[in-house]
Structures are given as C-alpha cells and as structure tokens.
Amino acid sequence: MCLITFEQNFDYCCGAVGVKMAKENKIEKNSENEMIEDNRSVLVGYVRKSNAGGALKVSINSDAFSDCSTYVTSDGQTYVPLVVSLNALSKVLQGERAVTTISQMQD
C-alpha cells in the first residue's frame, strides 16, 4: 500500500494569489486521494488518544471485523491485515484530530 501525503511547502515569492492557488490545488489533490482510498478500503474501526494521553484507544466494529479478509502464516496462525494512516495517527497523537480510522484495503 502506498499513501501519498502533501505537505504545505509554498513558494511565498509568487504572492498571495499563488499561495491561494497552491492551497486550493492541495485541497483538490487530497480530496481525490481520499476518494480513491475510500473506494478501495473498508472502515473497520477508530483510533483515539486516551483522556490521560498515555495510551491509544482502539475500537473495532465486530461486524466489520468478522467480514474482513484474513491470511494464514506458515505456522498456521490467522491474521487480519488492517491499515492506519501514519499521517492521520500523528495528528491524533499531536491533538490536531480527535480520531482516525482503521481500515482494511480491498483488492
């Protein structure tokens, strides 16, 4: 899986109009990426920081989890592959977002 993130590195010498256009382009690109990601993933749960801030709270929807695809390792153990965006999780840890999603990518 490849997640593409866009950073806010703007060339301020181009003036306010150029900065505004760069921000608008960033928003459009992020929206397109979110739509592409949403079409290929299934929401399974959420991650949030605990009230005390010393732990992550993971909430998994049991119906969604039971519908997830699995894989078996060579020792016979069965696992459910799930994905959390590092960028979104970082924002949760820094307090910029309240929650982020746990998903399973679809082929």
PyRosetta script that sets phi, psi and omega in degrees:
from pyrosetta import init, pose_from_sequence

init()
pose = pose_from_sequence("MCLITFEQNFDYCCGAVGVKMAKENKIEKNSENEMIEDNRSVLVGYVRKSNAGGALKVSINSDAFSDCSTYVTSDGQTYVPLVVSLNALSKVLQGERAVTTISQMQD")
pose.set_psi(1, 141.3)
pose.set_omega(1, -179.9)
pose.set_phi(2, -127.5)
pose.set_psi(2, 114.1)
pose.set_omega(2, 174.9)
pose.set_phi(3, -98.4)
pose.set_psi(3, 131.9)
pose.set_omega(3, -179.7)
pose.set_phi(4, -105.4)
pose.set_psi(4, 126.3)
pose.set_omega(4, 177.1)
pose.set_phi(5, -116.2)
pose.set_psi(5, 152.3)
pose.set_omega(5, 179.8)
pose.set_phi(6, -118.8)
pose.set_psi(6, 125.4)
pose.set_omega(6, 179.2)
pose.set_phi(7, -94.9)
pose.set_psi(7, 159.0)
pose.set_omega(7, -179.0)
pose.set_phi(8, -92.0)
pose.set_psi(8, 73.0)
pose.set_omega(8, 174.5)
pose.set_phi(9, -107.0)
pose.set_psi(9, 101.9)
pose.set_omega(9, -176.4)
pose.set_phi(10, -110.0)
pose.set_psi(10, 148.2)
pose.set_omega(10, 175.2)
pose.set_phi(11, -90.4)
pose.set_psi(11, 100.9)
pose.set_omega(11, -174.6)
pose.set_phi(12, -72.7)
pose.set_psi(12, -12.0)
pose.set_omega(12, 179.8)
pose.set_phi(13, -72.7)
pose.set_psi(13, -11.8)
pose.set_omega(13, -178.8)
pose.set_phi(14, -83.3)
pose.set_psi(14, -5.1)
pose.set_omega(14, 177.1)
pose.set_phi(15, 92.7)
pose.set_psi(15, 175.1)
pose.set_omega(15, -175.5)
pose.set_phi(16, -64.3)
pose.set_psi(16, -36.2)
pose.set_omega(16, -179.3)
pose.set_phi(17, -63.9)
pose.set_psi(17, -44.0)
pose.set_omega(17, 179.2)
pose.set_phi(18, -63.8)
pose.set_psi(18, -39.9)
pose.set_omega(18, 178.6)
pose.set_phi(19, -65.1)
pose.set_psi(19, -43.7)
pose.set_omega(19, 179.4)
pose.set_phi(20, -61.3)
pose.set_psi(20, -42.9)
pose.set_omega(20, 179.4)
pose.set_phi(21, -65.3)
pose.set_psi(21, -39.3)
pose.set_omega(21, 179.3)
pose.set_phi(22, -63.3)
pose.set_psi(22, -41.6)
pose.set_omega(22, 178.4)
pose.set_phi(23, -65.1)
pose.set_psi(23, -42.5)
pose.set_omega(23, 179.3)
pose.set_phi(24, -63.4)
pose.set_psi(24, -41.5)
pose.set_omega(24, 177.2)
pose.set_phi(25, -62.5)
pose.set_psi(25, -39.2)
pose.set_omega(25, 179.1)
pose.set_phi(26, -62.6)
pose.set_psi(26, -44.3)
pose.set_omega(26, 179.9)
pose.set_phi(27, -63.0)
pose.set_psi(27, -43.8)
pose.set_omega(27, 179.2)
pose.set_phi(28, -62.2)
pose.set_psi(28, -43.9)
pose.set_omega(28, -179.7)
pose.set_phi(29, -64.9)
pose.set_psi(29, -42.0)
pose.set_omega(29, 178.6)
pose.set_phi(30, -63.4)
pose.set_psi(30, -40.6)
pose.set_omega(30, 178.9)
pose.set_phi(31, -63.2)
pose.set_psi(31, -42.2)
pose.set_omega(31, 178.3)
pose.set_phi(32, -63.0)
pose.set_psi(32, -42.6)
pose.set_omega(32, -179.9)
pose.set_phi(33, -66.0)
pose.set_psi(33, -40.6)
pose.set_omega(33, 178.4)
pose.set_phi(34, -63.5)
pose.set_psi(34, -39.8)
pose.set_omega(34, 179.2)
pose.set_phi(35, -65.7)
pose.set_psi(35, -41.8)
pose.set_omega(35, 178.4)
pose.set_phi(36, -63.8)
pose.set_psi(36, -44.8)
pose.set_omega(36, -179.3)
pose.set_phi(37, -64.3)
pose.set_psi(37, -41.5)
pose.set_omega(37, -179.6)
pose.set_phi(38, -62.6)
pose.set_psi(38, -34.7)
pose.set_omega(38, -178.9)
pose.set_phi(39, -71.1)
pose.set_psi(39, -20.4)
pose.set_omega(39, -176.5)
pose.set_phi(40, -113.8)
pose.set_psi(40, 14.8)
pose.set_omega(40, -179.9)
pose.set_phi(41, -140.0)
pose.set_psi(41, 157.9)
pose.set_omega(41, 178.5)
pose.set_phi(42, -119.3)
pose.set_psi(42, 129.2)
pose.set_omega(42, 178.4)
pose.set_phi(43, -67.6)
pose.set_psi(43, 127.8)
pose.set_omega(43, -178.9)
pose.set_phi(44, -114.8)
pose.set_psi(44, -32.6)
pose.set_omega(44, -178.3)
pose.set_phi(45, -176.2)
pose.set_psi(45, -164.1)
pose.set_omega(45, -176.4)
pose.set_phi(46, -134.6)
pose.set_psi(46, 155.2)
pose.set_omega(46, 173.2)
pose.set_phi(47, -124.6)
pose.set_psi(47, 135.2)
pose.set_omega(47, 175.5)
pose.set_phi(48, -141.6)
pose.set_psi(48, 161.6)
pose.set_omega(48, 176.6)
pose.set_phi(49, -84.0)
pose.set_psi(49, 142.1)
pose.set_omega(49, 178.5)
pose.set_phi(50, -65.6)
pose.set_psi(50, 160.3)
pose.set_omega(50, 179.8)
pose.set_phi(51, -59.7)
pose.set_psi(51, -36.7)
pose.set_omega(51, 178.9)
pose.set_phi(52, -75.6)
pose.set_psi(52, -19.2)
pose.set_omega(52, 177.1)
pose.set_phi(53, 85.7)
pose.set_psi(53, 2.2)
pose.set_omega(53, -176.7)
pose.set_phi(54, -97.4)
pose.set_psi(54, 2.6)
pose.set_omega(54, -177.5)
pose.set_phi(55, -152.0)
pose.set_psi(55, 163.5)
pose.set_omega(55, 171.5)
pose.set_phi(56, -101.0)
pose.set_psi(56, 135.2)
pose.set_omega(56, 175.6)
pose.set_phi(57, -101.2)
pose.set_psi(57, 124.2)
pose.set_omega(57, -178.1)
pose.set_phi(58, -111.3)
pose.set_psi(58, 124.2)
pose.set_omega(58, 178.0)
pose.set_phi(59, -118.8)
pose.set_psi(59, 120.4)
pose.set_omega(59, -178.6)
pose.set_phi(60, -113.2)
pose.set_psi(60, 130.5)
pose.set_omega(60, 175.0)
pose.set_phi(61, -74.7)
pose.set_psi(61, 120.7)
pose.set_omega(61, -173.6)
pose.set_phi(62, -65.1)
pose.set_psi(62, -36.1)
pose.set_omega(62, 178.1)
pose.set_phi(63, -66.6)
pose.set_psi(63, -44.7)
pose.set_omega(63, 179.2)
pose.set_phi(64, -64.9)
pose.set_psi(64, -39.2)
pose.set_omega(64, -179.4)
pose.set_phi(65, -64.9)
pose.set_psi(65, -40.4)
pose.set_omega(65, -179.5)
pose.set_phi(66, -68.4)
pose.set_psi(66, -22.7)
pose.set_omega(66, 178.1)
pose.set_phi(67, -86.5)
pose.set_psi(67, -6.8)
pose.set_omega(67, -177.2)
pose.set_phi(68, -70.1)
pose.set_psi(68, 149.6)
pose.set_omega(68, 173.6)
pose.set_phi(69, -77.3)
pose.set_psi(69, 156.3)
pose.set_omega(69, -177.4)
pose.set_phi(70, -129.2)
pose.set_psi(70, 169.9)
pose.set_omega(70, 170.7)
pose.set_phi(71, -139.2)
pose.set_psi(71, 155.9)
pose.set_omega(71, -177.7)
pose.set_phi(72, -115.2)
pose.set_psi(72, 132.1)
pose.set_omega(72, 178.4)
pose.set_phi(73, -84.3)
pose.set_psi(73, 171.9)
pose.set_omega(73, -177.1)
pose.set_phi(74, -63.2)
pose.set_psi(74, -22.5)
pose.set_omega(74, 178.3)
pose.set_phi(75, -90.5)
pose.set_psi(75, 7.6)
pose.set_omega(75, 175.1)
pose.set_phi(76, 89.7)
pose.set_psi(76, 1.2)
pose.set_omega(76, 179.1)
pose.set_phi(77, -79.0)
pose.set_psi(77, 141.1)
pose.set_omega(77, 179.5)
pose.set_phi(78, -104.4)
pose.set_psi(78, 133.1)
pose.set_omega(78, -178.7)
pose.set_phi(79, -127.8)
pose.set_psi(79, 154.7)
pose.set_omega(79, 174.9)
pose.set_phi(80, -111.3)
pose.set_psi(80, 113.3)
pose.set_omega(80, -179.9)
pose.set_phi(81, -78.1)
pose.set_psi(81, 121.6)
pose.set_omega(81, -179.8)
pose.set_phi(82, -123.9)
pose.set_psi(82, 159.4)
pose.set_omega(82, -175.6)
pose.set_phi(83, -131.0)
pose.set_psi(83, 136.6)
pose.set_omega(83, 171.2)
pose.set_phi(84, -128.9)
pose.set_psi(84, 128.8)
pose.set_omega(84, 178.6)
pose.set_phi(85, -65.8)
pose.set_psi(85, 126.2)
pose.set_omega(85, 178.1)
pose.set_phi(86, -63.8)
pose.set_psi(86, -38.2)
pose.set_omega(86, 179.7)
pose.set_phi(87, -62.8)
pose.set_psi(87, -47.2)
pose.set_omega(87, -179.6)
pose.set_phi(88, -68.0)
pose.set_psi(88, -39.7)
pose.set_omega(88, 178.7)
pose.set_phi(89, -64.3)
pose.set_psi(89, -38.5)
pose.set_omega(89, 176.9)
pose.set_phi(90, -60.4)
pose.set_psi(90, -40.6)
pose.set_omega(90, 178.4)
pose.set_phi(91, -66.1)
pose.set_psi(91, -35.6)
pose.set_omega(91, 176.0)
pose.set_phi(92, -65.0)
pose.set_psi(92, -46.0)
pose.set_omega(92, -179.0)
pose.set_phi(93, -64.0)
pose.set_psi(93, -32.5)
pose.set_omega(93, 179.9)
pose.set_phi(94, -86.3)
pose.set_psi(94, -3.7)
pose.set_omega(94, 179.0)
pose.set_phi(95, 84.1)
pose.set_psi(95, 9.2)
pose.set_omega(95, 179.4)
pose.set_phi(96, -80.8)
pose.set_psi(96, -21.5)
pose.set_omega(96, 177.6)
pose.set_phi(97, -134.1)
pose.set_psi(97, 150.7)
pose.set_omega(97, 178.2)
pose.set_phi(98, -81.2)
pose.set_psi(98, -42.7)
pose.set_omega(98, -177.5)
pose.set_phi(99, -142.5)
pose.set_psi(99, 164.5)
pose.set_omega(99, 168.4)
pose.set_phi(100, -140.3)
pose.set_psi(100, 169.1)
pose.set_omega(100, -172.0)
pose.set_phi(101, -96.2)
pose.set_psi(101, 154.5)
pose.set_omega(101, 168.5)
pose.set_phi(102, -111.6)
pose.set_psi(102, 127.8)
pose.set_omega(102, -175.5)
pose.set_phi(103, -132.7)
pose.set_psi(103, 164.9)
pose.set_omega(103, 168.7)
pose.set_phi(104, -118.1)
pose.set_psi(104, 128.8)
pose.set_omega(104, 179.7)
pose.set_phi(105, -74.4)
pose.set_psi(105, 139.3)
pose.set_omega(105, 179.1)
pose.set_phi(106, -104.6)
pose.set_psi(106, 142.1)
pose.set_omega(106, 178.5)
pose.set_phi(107, -83.6)
pose.dump_pdb("model.pdb")
